[in-house]
Amino acid sequence: MKYAIIIPDGAADVPLEALEGRTPFQAADKPATDALSIEGRQGTAATTPAGYTAGSDLCCLSLLGYDPVRYHPGRAPLEATAMGVELDDGDWILRCNLVTVIDGNMADHSAGHIGSTEGAQLLEDLAAFLSAEGEAEGLTFHPGVSYRNLLLDRSGTDYGAMTATPPHDIPGKPIARHQPKGGPGAARAKRIMQRSAEFFASHEINQTRTELGEALVSMAWLWGAGQKPNIPSFEQVYGLRGAMITAVDLLAGLAKLIGWDRLDVPNITGYHDTDYAAKGRYACKAMDAYDVVCVHIEAPDEASHQADAATKIASIEAIDRHIVRPVVEKLRTCKDGWRMLYLPDHYTRCDTRQHDATPVPFAMCGQGIHAVRKMPFSEENSNASDLHIAFGHELMEFFLRGGL
């Protein structure tokens, strides 16, 4: 049996006035995805556990079949795994966004999708500044892709009591009430954030960005603290070998932690400029070598955070044309049977530019899966189905084994 999972990150949404009361899924031309849901089965899954805030770290761990309440190590440790940052017992690692703040409000969680080279230079210079000021004990910055970076703290500072808001959760909102709180870790994180704002204000990269009319990098925003993770492999739990195609470190880290290979696909990004067709081709090829192939696409989520419904629709359509269609065609050639699962990890609303913990719609198709409601794929039709998974991590077992 071959299995494929496609994750259009943050693609679920609410009806939008700009789309005449439709969601992006309803507005998109997605014949292959609709055929999947009509032939197979729709439903919903609560990928965000009760009492938690929706985020790709929790939600993707859940949809991959792991209870986040039990196994979630924090956002930053997952990305550290992907980047090859080794953690020792006692280390703490934090996610470090480069953000734009205007008049005390979070204007952009990505500093205008700053380039990786500029981001790395800013962090290198910030590290030197903190060192000169005697404030860098145990600290090491690890530049990632664009605005997504990490800060490793080996000073012995405890971040266990710290709470911190992801910057993408507060677009347009005052930052003062959302900065780190709780314990010595929060005090240190807040101090580093304040010092970064002072340092970046006169940095030459910001001077150049001002001349070009680009978003300024106002500060380093610290959140998602965690320590060395320990998660059983997917093969141990489910008996299957898997592979992940993704452009973002978070999903790559999850894949590595559960023992999946991350496939190196050229020319893919976390935005709409990604090579969708390359993802589709590599996924089809990987079917020959792996039991489970997962394709993650970040573009719908990034479009939502920018309140860009048009680009969100375009990304859903590109996923349908270049990934869903060829992957389904490849699966149909598998003689020993196949199944496919299509679902976003969480809602990302264009109207609020934020994640939402509403249970996500999903569609699955293949051997032993029979349609109950033969309708195109959408939030509305999935909500009207008879299949609702109250604990999102239980969907994987149903997808792999249900009805067989």
CORBELNOR-V799302 format. One record per residue. N is the residue number from 1. SS is DSSP state (@ for helix, = for strand, . for the rest). PHI is phi in degrees with one decimal (none if undefined). D_CENTER is the distance of its C-alpha to the mean C-alpha in Angstrom with 2 decimals. Layout:
BEGIN
((N:SS:PHI:D_CENTER) (N:SS:PHI:D_CENTER))
END
This chain:
BEGIN
((1:.:none:27.51) (2:=:-110.7:24.49) (3:=:-127.4:21.06) (4:=:-126.9:18.23) (5:=:-126.4:14.81) (6:=:-119.0:12.96) (7:=:-116.3:9.52) (8:=:-82.5:9.59) (9:.:-55.3:6.27) (10:.:65.5:7.98) (11:=:-74.7:11.25) (12:=:-69.2:13.35) (13:.:-156.6:15.60) (14:.:-102.1:19.09) (15:.:-57.3:22.29) (16:=:-114.7:22.67) (17:@:-58.9:26.08) (18:@:-65.0:25.43) (19:@:-107.3:24.94) (20:.:57.3:28.11) (21:.:80.2:26.47) (22:=:-103.9:24.09) (23:.:-88.1:20.35) (24:@:-57.0:18.59) (25:@:-60.4:18.66) (26:@:-71.5:22.37) (27:@:-82.6:23.07) (28:.:-77.0:21.53) (29:.:-90.8:23.84) (30:.:-138.7:22.13) (31:@:-60.3:25.09) (32:@:-69.2:23.54) (33:@:-67.3:20.88) (34:@:-63.5:23.73) (35:@:-63.1:25.99) (36:@:-59.6:23.57) (37:@:-74.5:23.54) (38:@:-71.6:27.30) (39:@:-74.2:28.26) (40:.:-103.2:26.01) (41:=:-146.2:24.77) (42:=:-103.1:22.47) (43:=:-175.2:21.34) (44:=:-131.4:18.83) (45:=:-138.4:16.85) (46:.:-85.5:16.15) (47:.:-77.4:12.80) (48:.:-100.0:13.15) (49:.:-62.7:16.32) (50:.:-57.3:19.19) (51:.:88.8:19.45) (52:.:-110.5:15.80) (53:.:-97.0:13.45) (54:.:-62.9:10.46) (55:.:-160.4:7.10) (56:@:-62.3:3.97) (57:@:-64.1:6.40) (58:@:-66.5:9.23) (59:@:-70.3:8.41) (60:@:-72.6:7.29) (61:@:-59.8:10.21) (62:@:-64.5:12.25) (63:@:-70.3:11.96) (64:.:-84.6:12.78) (65:.:100.5:15.87) (66:.:-121.0:15.77) (67:.:-68.4:16.85) (68:@:-62.5:14.55) (69:@:-61.3:17.78) (70:@:-91.4:19.36) (71:@:-112.4:16.91) (72:.:-68.3:14.15) (73:.:-95.6:15.15) (74:.:109.6:13.15) (75:@:-65.3:9.97) (76:@:-61.9:12.07) (77:@:-60.2:13.83) (78:@:-65.3:10.97) (79:@:-72.2:10.46) (80:@:-61.6:14.24) (81:@:-60.3:14.73) (82:@:-65.6:13.13) (83:@:-85.2:15.22) (84:.:76.2:18.27) (85:.:-84.0:18.96) (86:.:-79.3:21.38) (87:.:-109.0:21.61) (88:.:-98.8:24.99) (89:.:-58.0:25.91) (90:.:98.0:26.14) (91:.:-71.3:23.62) (92:=:-122.7:20.96) (93:=:-130.2:17.91) (94:=:-126.0:15.99) (95:=:-73.6:13.10) (96:=:-129.1:15.10) (97:=:-85.4:14.07) (98:=:-95.3:16.82) (99:=:-126.8:17.44) (100:=:-112.6:20.21) (101:=:-117.6:22.41) (102:=:-126.2:25.35) (103:.:52.7:28.17) (104:.:80.4:26.27) (105:=:-111.6:23.37) (106:=:-73.5:19.71) (107:=:-86.8:20.03) (108:=:-157.6:16.90) (109:.:-72.8:13.89) (110:.:-121.1:13.87) (111:.:50.6:17.68) (112:.:68.3:17.96) (113:.:51.3:15.36) (114:.:-52.2:17.83) (115:.:-68.7:18.69) (116:@:-63.8:17.98) (117:@:-65.6:21.75) (118:@:-63.1:22.42) (119:@:-59.8:19.68) (120:@:-63.8:21.10) (121:@:-66.1:24.59) (122:@:-60.2:23.90) (123:@:-70.1:22.60) (124:@:-61.6:25.55) (125:@:-70.3:27.94) (126:@:-64.2:26.51) (127:@:-61.0:26.99) (128:@:-65.1:30.55) (129:@:-63.8:31.23) (130:@:-63.4:30.16) (131:@:-64.4:32.25) (132:@:-63.7:35.23) (133:.:-88.2:34.93) (134:.:72.3:34.92) (135:.:-119.5:31.50) (136:.:-110.5:29.54) (137:.:-55.8:30.73) (138:.:75.4:28.29) (139:=:-95.5:25.51) (140:=:-141.3:23.73) (141:=:-85.2:21.05) (142:=:-124.6:18.79) (143:.:-64.4:17.62) (144:.:-116.1:14.41) (145:.:-100.0:13.24) (146:.:56.9:14.32) (147:.:-84.7:13.65) (148:=:-91.2:11.35) (149:=:-135.7:14.07) (150:=:-131.4:15.43) (151:=:-127.7:18.75) (152:=:-97.6:20.69) (153:=:-120.4:23.57) (154:.:-111.7:26.40) (155:.:-83.3:28.98) (156:.:94.2:29.14) (157:.:-63.8:27.67) (158:.:-97.7:26.20) (159:.:-103.3:22.88) (160:.:-61.5:23.03) (161:.:-93.7:24.16) (162:.:-77.8:21.82) (163:=:-117.0:19.66) (164:.:-149.6:17.57) (165:.:-88.7:15.60) (166:.:-60.1:12.27) (167:@:-64.3:13.68) (168:@:-73.2:11.45) (169:@:-90.3:13.11) (170:.:-129.7:16.54) (171:.:-61.2:17.05) (172:.:75.7:20.82) (173:.:-103.4:21.64) (174:=:-61.2:23.86) (175:.:-83.0:22.25) (176:@:-57.1:25.27) (177:@:-81.9:24.49) (178:@:-113.1:20.85) (179:.:-75.1:21.54) (180:.:-53.1:21.49) (181:=:-138.7:24.08) (182:.:101.5:25.78) (183:@:80.0:27.69) (184:@:-65.1:28.44) (185:@:-62.1:24.84) (186:@:-63.8:24.14) (187:@:-62.0:27.39) (188:@:-70.6:26.57) (189:@:-61.0:23.06) (190:@:-63.9:24.60) (191:@:-64.0:27.40) (192:@:-63.4:25.23) (193:@:-61.7:23.37) (194:@:-63.5:26.81) (195:@:-66.3:28.24) (196:@:-64.9:25.45) (197:@:-63.4:26.21) (198:@:-63.1:29.86) (199:@:-71.9:29.39) (200:@:-68.2:27.08) (201:.:-54.8:29.45) (202:.:-111.9:32.00) (203:.:-68.8:30.00) (204:@:-62.8:31.16) (205:@:-63.9:27.72) (206:@:-69.2:27.56) (207:@:-62.7:31.14) (208:@:-66.6:30.28) (209:@:-64.0:27.29) (210:@:-63.1:29.73) (211:@:-62.5:32.22) (212:@:-88.4:29.73) (213:.:74.2:28.54) (214:.:-97.0:24.93) (215:.:-62.6:22.77) (216:.:-82.3:23.89) (217:.:-92.0:22.00) (218:.:-82.8:23.28) (219:=:-169.8:21.94) (220:=:-94.5:19.54) (221:=:-106.0:17.50) (222:=:-103.5:17.08) (223:=:-166.3:14.96) (224:=:65.3:13.04) (225:=:-65.7:16.18) (226:=:-167.7:16.81) (227:.:-124.4:19.13) (228:.:-53.9:19.63) (229:.:-85.8:17.89) (230:.:-144.0:19.92) (231:.:-129.8:18.52) (232:.:-66.4:20.80) (233:.:-71.5:20.08) (234:@:-62.1:19.22) (235:@:-67.6:22.66) (236:@:-64.8:24.33) (237:@:-81.3:22.89) (238:@:-116.8:23.01) (239:.:75.1:25.26) (240:.:-131.2:23.19) (241:.:-92.7:21.90) (242:=:-131.2:18.48) (243:=:-141.9:16.64) (244:=:-121.0:13.13) (245:=:-114.1:12.68) (246:.:-158.3:9.65) (247:.:-104.3:9.88) (248:.:-114.8:7.30) (249:@:-66.2:8.70) (250:@:-58.0:6.29) (251:@:-69.3:6.62) (252:@:-63.6:10.04) (253:@:-66.7:10.91) (254:@:-59.3:10.37) (255:@:-59.3:12.43) (256:@:-63.9:15.02) (257:@:-64.1:15.45) (258:.:-95.2:16.27) (259:.:84.7:18.49) (260:.:-89.7:16.89) (261:=:-83.5:17.61) (262:=:-93.9:15.15) (263:.:-86.6:17.02) (264:.:-83.0:17.85) (265:.:-113.9:17.70) (266:.:-70.5:19.36) (267:.:64.9:18.51) (268:.:-108.5:14.83) (269:.:-133.2:12.59) (270:.:-92.3:9.35) (271:.:-126.4:11.81) (272:.:-72.1:14.53) (273:.:-83.6:16.80) (274:.:-66.4:15.17) (275:.:-89.7:17.68) (276:@:-59.8:16.80) (277:@:-63.1:20.14) (278:@:-64.0:19.59) (279:@:-60.9:16.56) (280:@:-63.2:18.92) (281:@:-63.7:21.80) (282:@:-67.4:20.20) (283:@:-64.6:18.85) (284:@:-62.9:22.42) (285:@:-65.2:23.98) (286:@:-67.5:21.89) (287:.:-57.5:23.24) (288:.:-73.6:26.53) (289:.:-111.5:25.41) (290:.:-126.5:22.85) (291:.:-76.7:22.96) (292:=:-127.0:19.30) (293:=:-122.8:17.17) (294:=:-115.3:13.49) (295:=:-116.0:12.08) (296:=:-108.3:8.45) (297:=:-127.1:8.61) (298:.:-82.9:6.50) (299:@:-53.5:9.89) (300:@:-60.4:10.39) (301:@:-65.8:7.84) (302:@:-63.7:9.49) (303:@:-63.4:12.76) (304:@:-64.0:12.53) (305:@:-65.4:12.14) (306:.:-98.0:15.23) (307:.:57.3:17.01) (308:.:-107.9:17.56) (309:@:-66.0:18.25) (310:@:-63.0:20.15) (311:@:-68.9:17.42) (312:@:-61.5:15.08) (313:@:-62.7:18.02) (314:@:-60.7:18.65) (315:@:-69.5:15.24) (316:@:-62.2:15.76) (317:@:-68.0:19.24) (318:@:-67.6:18.35) (319:@:-61.2:16.06) (320:@:-61.9:19.06) (321:@:-73.8:21.61) (322:@:-100.0:20.26) (323:@:-121.3:18.11) (324:@:-59.8:19.13) (325:@:-60.5:22.80) (326:@:-66.5:23.42) (327:@:-67.3:21.50) (328:@:-63.2:23.60) (329:@:-60.8:26.68) (330:@:-65.7:26.11) (331:@:-60.0:25.61) (332:.:-65.8:28.86) (333:.:-90.0:30.72) (334:.:-77.0:29.82) (335:.:-73.3:33.13) (336:.:-94.3:31.97) (337:.:97.7:29.72) (338:=:-157.8:26.08) (339:=:-145.3:23.33) (340:=:-134.5:20.20) (341:=:-125.8:17.35) (342:=:-124.3:15.32) (343:=:-164.2:12.88) (344:.:-74.8:9.86) (345:.:-76.6:7.79) (346:.:-159.6:9.15) (347:=:-74.3:11.36) (348:=:-130.5:10.79) (349:=:-85.7:14.43) (350:.:-69.2:16.11) (351:.:-73.0:19.07) (352:.:-104.5:17.58) (353:.:64.6:14.53) (354:=:-126.0:12.78) (355:=:-70.5:10.67) (356:=:-141.0:13.21) (357:.:-86.8:13.92) (358:.:-55.4:16.12) (359:.:-53.1:16.14) (360:=:-85.5:14.36) (361:=:-76.8:16.64) (362:=:-142.1:16.87) (363:=:-134.3:19.51) (364:=:-132.9:20.95) (365:=:-148.3:23.95) (366:=:132.8:26.34) (367:.:-58.3:29.10) (368:.:78.1:30.23) (369:.:-106.4:27.94) (370:.:-120.6:30.11) (371:.:-67.6:29.51) (372:.:-112.7:30.50) (373:.:-123.9:29.51) (374:.:-83.0:29.83) (375:.:-135.1:27.82) (376:.:-58.2:25.24) (377:.:-74.8:21.58) (378:.:-166.0:20.61) (379:@:-61.6:19.64) (380:@:-61.2:23.38) (381:@:-70.0:24.49) (382:@:-66.7:22.00) (383:@:-65.3:23.11) (384:.:-85.6:26.68) (385:.:-76.7:26.35) (386:.:-103.8:27.82) (387:.:-119.2:24.83) (388:=:-133.8:22.66) (389:=:-93.1:20.83) (390:.:-71.1:21.15) (391:.:-118.3:19.17) (392:@:-54.7:16.00) (393:@:-67.8:16.35) (394:@:-81.3:19.72) (395:@:-63.7:18.54) (396:@:-60.1:18.15) (397:@:-60.2:21.82) (398:@:-65.1:22.92) (399:@:-63.2:21.20) (400:@:-78.2:22.74) (401:@:-121.5:26.09) (402:.:-56.1:26.86) (403:.:80.4:30.11) (404:.:-96.3:30.93))
END
